[in-house]
């Protein structure tokens, strides 16, 4: 009798765990080396820090790090359908940095970012999207950097999505918050980015929790 009762308790526990896993909503960070945590263990990149914050609150969300070093907006558009095979509830779109480094025409970048959002909404009409802005390097000229900067608020307004004006706010250009290459954030830099992202993401997750 004890053995049967023990087995029943274990089975119930496994069932509840499986149900909890199914009930967890998914947050996808689609980005480049900044999202991937270049030069660091992925557990110290800002998406993992966001997951830790979510867990500390006891919220049922799972963060997926879809960062890929060297990724451009075109690359993100090519692989987004593969990432969307899993149900996505929130998409944080953080691409464009490598477009700026390569001087890719801003019209192409804008079209690619729009395409990613369109595909996400086509697959999951209720998906919540957050767009993270970037800055182009100044050596490409004022006209390009101005046009580049304008892409993100333009897309955010058009698609009615929240905007993180600059993903590297408080980090970019600060040596103590970056690796020796002065491009990629170090551990401390990722902590700052996580706080920047959380300021926008928190209200979206609160809304998603209220809808469940």
N, C-alpha and C positions, 0 to 999 in steps of 0.2 A: 504493500500500500504506500509506504514512504517513497519507494522508487518511482511509482506511477505519479504520485503527487509532485515529486521533484521534477520529473520529466515535463509535467503539465506547466509548472512554473517557468521552466526554461523555455518551453515552446511559446508561452505567452510573452515572455520577455523578447524573444526573437521576433515575434509578430509585431509587437509594439515598436521595436527598433526599426524594422523594415517600413512600417507605416510612417514613422517619423522621418525617415530618409525620403520617402515619397513626398511628404508634405513640405520638405525644404524647397524653397524657391532658389533660383539660380541667378547670380550676377556675373556677367561676362565682361572682363576687361579686354578689349581688343586694341592692341597697341604694338609698339616697337620695342627697342632695347630698354627704353625707360620703364616700360611696364614689365618687361621680362626680368628686370633687375640685373642688367649687364655688370659683370665683375663681382657680383655678390651671390650668395646662396639665395635661391628663390624665396626661401622662408623669411628673408629680410627685405624683400621688395615690397613696395607699397600695397599691392593687392593683398599680400599675406597679412600685412599690418591692419588693413581694413577688415579682413576676415577675423583677426584677433579681437578687434573692437566689436564686431557683430556678435561674436561668441560671448564676449564679456557681458553683453546685454541680454543674452539668452534668446536672441532672435534666430528664426529658422531660415537662414540664407546660406548658400554655399557659393563662395567666390571661385570663379574659374579664371586663371591667368592665361589669357590668349595673346601674350606678348611674344614677339619674334624679332630678334635683332636684325636690323637692316630693313625692316618692313616699311614699305611705302603705302600710300593710300590705294594705289593700284593693286599691290600685293594683298592688302586686306580685303579688297573687293573680290579678288580671285578665290580666296579661301574662306570667306564668310559663310558660304553655304555649308561647307564641311563642319564649321563650328556650330552652325544652327541645327545640326542633326539632333542635338540635345535641346530640350525645351529651355528657352531663355526668358526670364521675367524682366531683367534689367540689363541693358547694354550700356557700358561706359566706353565710348568711342574716343580713343586717344592716339590717333594717327595724324601724320602731317609733318612731323619733325624731319624725317628723312627726305621728304619732298622739298622742304626748304633748303636742306643742305645740298641737294642736287640741282636746285634751281628749276625744278619742274614747274611748268606754267600753272599759275594758280587756278585757271579755269579747269584744267584737268584734275587737279586735286579736289576742287569743289565738286566736280561731277562724280568722282570716285567716292567721296564721303557721302554724297547724296545717295549714290547707288547702294552703299552699305546699309544706310538707314531704310531705304526702300525695301531691300531684300529682307531685312529683319522684320519689318512691319508686315510684309506680304506673308511671311511664314508664321509670325505670331502677332496678330493685330493689336493685342493689348500690351505689347512690350513697352517698357519705359526706357527712354533713351536719354543719356547725358552726353553732351559733346564737350570734349576738353580742347581748349585752344592752345596753340603753340606760336612761337615767334621764329621768323627767318633770320639767319645771320646778317648783320649789317653790311658785310662786304658785297652783297648782291645788289646794293643800291636802294635808295629811299623808295623809288617807285615800286619795286618788287616787294620790299618788306611791308609797305603800307597795304598793298593789294593782298598780300598773304595774310596779314593780321585781320583784314576785313572779312575773309572767307568764313571764319568761325561764327561771329555774331550774325552774319547774314544767314547762314544755314540754321542757326539756332532759332532765329526769328521765323524763318520760313517754315520750319518743321515744328515750331512751338515746343522746343525741348530746352531744358535747363543747360546753361553754359558755365563751364569752369573757364574763366577768361584766359588764364595762362597756367598750364599744368605745373610749370617750374617756378611759380611765384615764390619769391623768397629763397630760391635755391640756385637758379641760373646765374652764372657769373660770380658766385661766391666760392672761392677756393676751398674753404674749410668744409663745405657741404658737398664737394664733388671729388671724384677720383682724380688721380694725377693727370688724366687726359683732359680735365676741366670741361668735359661734356656730359659725363654720366654721373649721377648722384651717388654719394657714398651712403653708408647706413644712416647717418644723421640726416642726410638730404632726403632719403626716402621717408623718414619719419615726418618731415615737413610736408612732403607731397601727400602723404596719407591724411594729414590734417586738412590740407587744402581740398582734397577730394571729399572727405567726410562732411565738410561744411555744406556741400551740395547734395551728396548721396543720402545723408541721414533722413531728410524729409521725404525723399522718394521711397526709401525702405519703410518708413513709418506709414506712408500711404498704402504701400503694397500689403503691409501687415493688416491694415484696417479693412482691406478688400477681401481678405481670406475668410 
